[in-house]
Amino acid sequence: MAETNRAADAAGIAPRDEARRSDDPIVTDAATDVDIAVRLAAASGFERSLRADRARWLTALAEALEAHREELVALAAEETHLSAARLTGEVTRTVAQLRFFAGVAVEGSYVEATLDSPDDSLTPPRPDLRRMLRPLGVVAVFAASNFPFAFSVLGTDTASALAAGCPVVVKAHPGHPRLSRRVAELGRAALAAVGAPASALALVDGFDAGAELVRHPLVSAVGFTGSTRGGRALFDLAAARPAPIPFYGELGSINPVVVTAAAAAADASGIASGLAGSFTRDGGQYCTKPGLVFVPEGAGFEAALVGALAEAPSQALLTDGIASAFDAGSAALVARDDVELVFAGERAPDAAAVAAPVVVATSIEAFTAAREVFLEECFGPLTVLVRYADEGALAVALAAIEGSLTGTIQHAPGEDVAELTAALGRVAGRVVFNGWPTGVAIAWAQHHGGSWPATTASVHSSVGATAIRRWLTPIAYQDAPAGVLPPELADGNPLGIPRREDGLLVTGPTG
């Protein structure tokens, strides 16, 4: 409590009574409580911390999750209906993300340190210029429903923001409130135990809290993973502020797949099996679920897919609301005159929040005529097959596709797919060849983004090392005294980080 009171004093906040303690990691949805959480985060001094310290703090967060894995998995299973095996794997991923961004922070190239020596012979003369990226400030993170660890309280948005030097206030997802509270408690305790400001990580809850968080004048950026409708509302709110802020939203994605005629002829059953596993994985509740599949007419692919789905089980979805929306969306598609029901799994009539796999098919002409219907994401275990007869018709249809996180090409060995790659690369942030988009590796070269409506900012990623770029802004120092320069820009490169000096890449100390 003492650390919180000191931060509250520094932020000009009056102490609260014990019934509503300001060091409680979850607060109510009242605007005053959101204000306190944000002000404490802003007053934490986290943006002035050293990269080495942030790496150590991120590692401590990873260790806290690892130490409480069994408890957290059990709690998450109660709230989300996801299997213990899936959740255990997700904890492993989340721990890996935290450690990964600890490594990104230490490596240091993300700051883009750049130095130009003064040169009076140029026109105009060049002064001493030193440029780098610095933390934006307090980041608001909206947790996702479908990844209660990896895209939640200590998920990729939080990990990358903390690595960048930005304190974080998380808006808890209503689909797993008790898990969110517990993870926040563990995270704050882990930070405090290693000397980090615990107030740099806070949790708020409630519908109204989300809007207040985006409006707060001390919030500098927002990370969001969720629905197109909810994300657009918050995006507009961020843009309408007196001082607009960046809103990095991951919204809806249809993730188109093209199965070439040669691929279907070579291995229809293998491709069908892969698709069945991908679009039904964890109830089809992945942002990278393949929801639109272009298949050659008369290739036997649909029969192979029905066979692959014969044993596909019904699965409980994350919430009753998601299940209801899936039922409504799938029923609307099946009811259309231009749609054929290819497969519908069996579901117990009295099962709550449970969905069974659904496959529908339409012609490429119908798709082109009503693309707004078929491009709307149906969150759950459903995929739409679009039958095409020739490459010309396929090209026209692909030109009508909106932005997506991924695009996938199933092709035969040696087949020329350059034109397909260009067509999908126009709209997708990641193009997958002879694989499936579900599963997003944590890597330096990863990109998890895409044009609208997949995301609100297509040049940025929410997974991988470059996810940190969202929470940074440039600053240049001109003829600055040595004493005011950040160590990343000091003469001789004492930190040994990768940086560019007079146009040349330097990867170690030069003094």
C-alpha positions, 0 to 999 in steps of 0.5 A, a space after each residue: 500500500 505504501 508504494 501506491 500511496 507514494 505514487 498517488 501523492 506524486 500523481 496528485 490523487 487523494 488516498 481512498 478508503 480501505 473499502 476501495 483500495 487503490 492498490 487493488 489490481 482490479 477496480 470498478 467501472 467508475 470513471 474515478 477508478 479508471 482515472 486513478 489507475 491511469 494516473 498511478 501508471 503514468 506516475 510510475 516512472 516506468 518509461 524512464 527504466 533501463 532496458 536491462 531492468 525491463 528485461 529482468 521484470 518481464 522475466 519475473 512475470 514469466 516466472 510467476 505465470 510458470 509457477 502458478 500454471 496449474 492454478 491458472 489453467 484450472 481457473 481458466 478452464 472453469 471460465 472459458 470452456 477451453 480444454 486443460 491441454 489447450 490452456 496449458 499450451 497457451 500458458 507456455 506460449 504466454 511465458 515464451 512471449 514474455 521471455 521473447 520480449 525480454 530478449 527484444 528489449 535487451 537486444 536493442 535494435 528496436 529503438 532504431 538508434 541513428 547518428 549523423 555527424 555534423 558536416 558544414 560542407 553540406 548544403 544546408 550544413 548538417 548539425 549533429 543529429 541523433 535519433 531513436 524511438 522512445 516510449 509513448 506513455 500509458 498504453 490501454 490494452 483490451 483483453 481478448 476472449 479467445 486467448 485468456 492468457 496469450 492475448 489477455 492481461 500478460 499477453 502479447 500487447 502487454 508484454 510488448 508495451 512493457 518491453 517498450 517502456 510503457 506502463 499498461 492498464 488492461 481492460 479485463 474481458 468479461 469472459 474470464 474476470 476471475 482469471 484476469 484478476 488473479 493474473 493481475 495480482 500475480 503480475 503486480 506481486 512479481 513486479 514489486 518483488 524485483 523492484 519494479 513499480 507495480 503500478 505500471 500494471 493495472 486492471 480495470 473492469 466493466 463496459 464503461 471502463 473501456 470507454 473511459 480508458 480510451 478517453 483518458 488524457 494520459 492514455 497514449 495508445 490503445 491495443 485491442 483484440 475483438 469484434 469489428 463492431 466493438 473495435 470500430 466504436 473504440 477506434 472512433 472514440 480514440 480518433 474523436 478525442 481532443 488529442 487523438 491517439 493511435 488505436 491498434 485494433 485486431 478485428 474481424 478476419 476471414 482468412 481466405 484459402 485457395 486450393 488449386 486444381 492441381 493441388 486437389 487432384 494430387 491430394 484432396 483428402 490430405 488438404 481436406 483433413 488439414 482444413 477440417 482440423 484448422 477451422 474446427 480447432 478449439 471451436 473455430 474461435 481463432 482469429 486466423 480460422 480459414 473461413 473462406 475456401 476457394 475450391 475447384 469444381 468437380 475435384 472431389 474435395 467436398 466429399 473428402 472434407 465431409 469424410 474428414 469431419 465425420 468424427 468432428 465433435 461438438 464443442 462448447 464455445 467461450 460464452 453464451 453470447 458467442 454461441 448465440 451469434 454463431 447459431 444466428 450467423 450459420 442459420 442465416 447462411 444456410 437459409 440463403 437460396 444461393 447456398 448449399 449445406 455441405 455438412 452440419 455436425 450433430 449437437 445435443 438439442 439441450 446443450 448450452 453454448 455448444 456448436 457443431 461444425 458447419 460447412 456451406 458452399 456457394 458458386 463463385 458467381 453468387 460470392 461475387 454478387 453478394 460478397 458482403 455476406 460471405 466476407 462477414 466473419 462467423 466466429 465459430 466452427 464454420 467455413 464457406 466453400 466457393 466453387 470456381 471453374 477457371 482461373 479467370 473467375 477465381 481472379 475476379 473473386 479474389 480481387 473482391 476480397 477485403 483485408 485479412 490477417 492471412 491468405 493461404 495457397 494449397 498448391 501442387 509441387 512445382 506449380 506456378 502460384 506467383 499470380 495467386 501470391 500477388 492477389 492474396 498478398 494484396 489483402 493479407 498480412 501473412 501468406 501461407 503455402 501448403 499449410 494452415 494459418 491457425 497457429 502464429 509463431 512468436 518470431 522476429 520475422 512474424 507479422 500478424 496484421 492486415 488491411 481493414 477490417 482485419 486491423 486498423 493499422 495494416 503496417 503494424 503487427 501484434 505478434 513478433 518483435 515488431 509488435 513493440 513498434 506500436 508503443 514507440 515514437 521518434 525523437 531527434 536530438 540536435 547538437 545536444 549536450 552529452 549529459 542529456 543524451 540517452 545511453 543508446 545515443 551516447 558516443 562510442 555506443 557504450 551499450 553495444 546495441 545495433 545502430 546506424 552511424 553516418 549511414 553505416 550499421 554498427 553492431 558493437 561498441 566503437 569507443 
